[in-house]
């Protein structure tokens, strides 16, 4: 095998007698001492396939389905290791060297922060990470004491971190999720939220038939219309058959709104005897004031939608083995016509109207292509950003493992 492995992974050997096995074996050790690291968590990202290293540091994962995956190895006090592989490379036998996590030097900071706790930011974190969907009401983070926050006043940002995986009990879908949180940030100034991590799914052990049936229905509802469902439909060239309508979209700055902002401020601001600024709308003609208020209620961007409904052929630029490469410019405006918006979404948006089809927007953050597999996984995941319905819905409360199949 000519593939270069990360420094923390070593390919030991592959026996010709086991080429048919979809297996990963390995041993986890301390990179400095070579000591076995018992209890290391070893799992395939965003699936229910995982285990724990034994007292000798050994682990084994079997029955890995076809596709491209990230193997995640984590242990408290050590840096998380991630190894990307494809099923075509199996079986693998790895030696995983773990490096101790380097503690940040608190006296060396680019920007000062305030260390704060769950009482201050817990609700904000929960709504951003778990979500505000109906499923979120039946989700609970079990180890909130492990989550720490840093608020950066200068740039109005909030970050969160945890040395231990977050344990999320999702009674709505029947999973316990152990989420290895690597990054979390809310930018209040630009009204954006971004987080990245590695979830591992475990079925909640319940044998009641009624509960299993309810989870099956809830999982199907979460799946259909999701990003994973969309990516699977795109891969299989079945967008229209599965209820999707895709158009191109451009967002242009609303120059008139920016002009009005400046003119409005300059027209009504005066200074009192103490040289303090005072807003006096009564100094402006009523017609002009009414126009200014009308423009100020507009969006900051003007959205221009394409007339042509796109097919998978116009979005998939090439095929590389088992993967397809997705690339597009500007934005994609995606309508899912098989289901209406949830009432909770309209409340979240403060919109007093009837539910319409679910509408979402996606764009490529750095303008680079991403690769898709047949399961709906896309790489790198941080390259794709969403807003609209998916921006509200695609949270941990609605998260499904990538090996999920409707009907199972």
Residue, then its C-alpha position, 0 to 999 in steps of 0.5 A: x500500500x503506497x498511501x502515506x499514513x499520519x504520523x500517529x498511525x502505523x500500518x503493521x501488516x495485512x494478511x492475505x488470508x483475510x482480504x475478504x474481511x471488513x475489519x480494522x484491528x489495532x493497538x493504542x499506545x502513548x506516543x512518548x512511552x509506548x505504554x498501552x492506553x486501555x479504555x481508549x474510545x475507538x469508533x467510526x465517526x457518525x455511526x454506531x460502530x465502535x468499541x473500547x480498547x482493552x487493558x493491552x490497548x487492543x481493539x477490533x471493529x468488524x462488519x464495516x460497510x462500504x464507503x469512506x469513513x473517519x476512524x476516531x480514537x480519543x482518550x481524556x487527556x490526549x489529543x483526538x486522533x482521526x484516520x480517514x480510510x475507505x472500505x477498499x483498504x480493508x482489512x487494516x491493522x494499525x498502531x495508534x500513537x496518542x499524544x498528550x493534550x498540551x494545556x494552553x498558556x493562559x498568559x499568552x492570548x491573542x484576544x482576552x476572554x472571560x471564562x464562564x459557566x453553564x449558568x450563563x451560557x447553557x441555554x444558548x449552547x443547548x439551543x445552538x447545539x441540540x436545537x429547537x426542533x420538537x425532538x430537542x424537547x426530548x434530548x438532554x446533555x447528561x454531563x453539562x459540568x464538563x462544558x466550559x465557555x469563553x466569551x470574547x467581548x472584543x469580537x462578540x464571540x462565544x466558544x465552548x470546549x469539553x475534555x470529555x465527550x458530550x453525552x446526549x440522551x435523545x429519547x426522541x430518536x432512541x439514541x445515546x450520542x457520545x459527541x467528541x466536541x472539537x470546535x464550537x463558536x457562536x459569532x453574535x456579530x454575524x449571527x452564525x454558529x459553527x461547531x465540529x466534532x465526532x458523534x458515536x451512536x448507541x441504541x437506547x436499550x428499550x424492548x417495548x414494541x410501542x417505543x420501538x415503533x415510535x422511534x422508527x417513525x421519528x427517525x424516518x421523519x428526521x431522515x426524509x428532507x434532511x441533508x443526508x437524504x438530499x446528498x443520497x438523492x443527489x448521488x443517485x440522481x433521484x432529486x425530483x423523484x425524492x421531492x427536491x427542487x434545486x435552483x441557483x441563487x445569488x445574494x447581492x448586498x442591498x445597497x439602497x438599505x446601506x445608503x438609507x442607513x447613512x442618510x437616516x442617521x445624518x438627517x435626524x441626529x443633533x447634539x444637545x447643550x452637553x454635546x450628546x447625540x439625540x435622534x429627532x425623527x420629527x426633523x425629517x419630512x413624513x414622506x421621507x421618514x416613511x420611505x426610510x422605515x420601509x427600506x430599513x425593514x428589507x433584508x440586508x441582501x437581495x436574493x436572485x433565484x435562477x429560473x432553471x431547475x437543476x439536475x444532478x448532472x449539472x452539480x456533479x462535476x466528475x466521478x472518482x471511483x466510489x465517490x462523486x464530486x459536487x461543485x457549484x458557485x454562489x448558493x443552491x436554493x433547495x425546496x423539499x416538496x414532500x413535507x411542509x415546514x414544522x410549526x416550531x420553525x415558524x415560531x422560531x422565525x417569528x413568521x405569522x403565516x401558513x406552513x410552506x414547503x421546506x426551503x434551505x440554502x447551502x454554499x461552499x465556504x471556501x469555494x472548493x469541491x466536496x466529495x459524496x458517497x452513496x450513504x450521503x456523507x460528504x467531505x470535508x464536512x466543514x466546507x458546506x454551510x447551510x441556512x434556512x430550514x436546514x439551519x434550524x433543523x440540522x442539529x444534534x436532536x435530529x442527528x442520525x448515524x450515517x449507516x442509518x437505513x429507513x425502514x430498519 
